[in-house]
Amino acid sequence: MNLKPEEDMVVIRPFRSILPQPDKASRIVSKPYDVLSATEAAAIARENPDSFYHISKPEIHFPEWIEAHSPFPDFVYAEGAQRLQQFLQQGILMRDTAPHYYIYTQRMRHPFEARMLEQTGLVCLSALADYELGKIKKHELTRPDKEQDRIQHIRFTQAQTGNVFLAYRPLPTLDALIEKWKSTHSPAYHFLGEDGVEHVVWIVDHLTAIAQITHIVENQIPATYIADGHHRAASAARIREEMLQQNAINSASPYQYFLTTLFPANQLFIMEYNRLVRDLLDMSPESFLSRLQNLFDIVGPQQTAFRPQHPHEIGMYLQQKWYGLRIKPEQIPDDPVESLDVHLLQRLVLDPILGITDPRTNERIEFVGGIRGTDFLENRVNSGEMAVAFLLHPVTTEQLFAVADQGKIMPPKSTWFEPKLPDGLFIHSLEEKAIVHPVEQYVAEQSQF
């Protein structure tokens, strides 16, 4: 077995995770910190002293600060750190016995169809050097205030509690090894989360298997792609950079890595990110439709929702009727970003017709994750709060990879992944000892016999 990984491949490591007490996992594990408000988290945590929101969103313990500041004052992050230590002391959370990989399966019912969704990933540490070198590829911009919030949370807790969702192009050798482990070992965790998602975890605790997984990844996967968790990754990278500038860490430091789960791209379920617009400026619905006719082949009106079946189709809800907008071919450029439906909608409609030049700051537009469904869009328009809704086709994994491969950035709110990686199931403690290469450890142990 070759010890040295290919230089142009990604680097991963096993780690000694902090894990939930198995009997309490369903009460501890929570939604990721950034998908619900502090008010929503506080309501859940108030009824559940074991909820990980006490750690991941410590602002819930300071009502005067809820929704008011990001980042929060230091004493808010100190509260999160104190809660983490309390959970460890009380046995609510526990440290694993040794560095391991973790195989993690999520199952959920499709939000709109009579079938189940399932994805299985490898929980591991990924190298922040790969992130800086572009071997861990990103497709979104990050906001400095959100980065600073997680930086402070990491500094005070001395842990990475947010898991970064990475995708890789399917690799049969790795996928087969993972499936074999699942079929021949009993899971360490199997529970239903607060959101109805089923969670199953297997601990890869044999050094031979750990070495095999490491060898496969570090010799056969040239790049991974951030699907969800750009701010978590960027925050970990900024802390690493600061520590390197201060000569405070060496190459084996836990700060050189961040908490990730790697999923094969063919298992991902990407939903659309839809748009609601508050008004049509000074146009009547008839005038608005007339302007769209030059840009789209329009289907409808119809009473049932027009759900796009292919890229470059957009559903539109206006005056209690649905329309299908099929983008005319001459309007679609040959560019991985400019050909995305979210970009085309912005360039063709939102900016020139509806006057929304900057969707990041304009208060006349709202973004709605596809998980909410078409009823939500209809209700917002029917109530008079919004004038028009746009239902988009989901970005495909091929589109996401194409954008990231060219080092480009998607428009804001382009993708919504389900199921999401929760908080509190895996934690990377930065207080651990040096991160050792498992193949080297394997060879060293074999040489003793």
Summary of the structure (lengths in Angstrom):
residues: 449
radius of gyration: 23.3
end to end distance: 17.3
largest distance: 82.8
contacts: 1452
relative contact order: 0.18
helix: 37%
strand: 24%
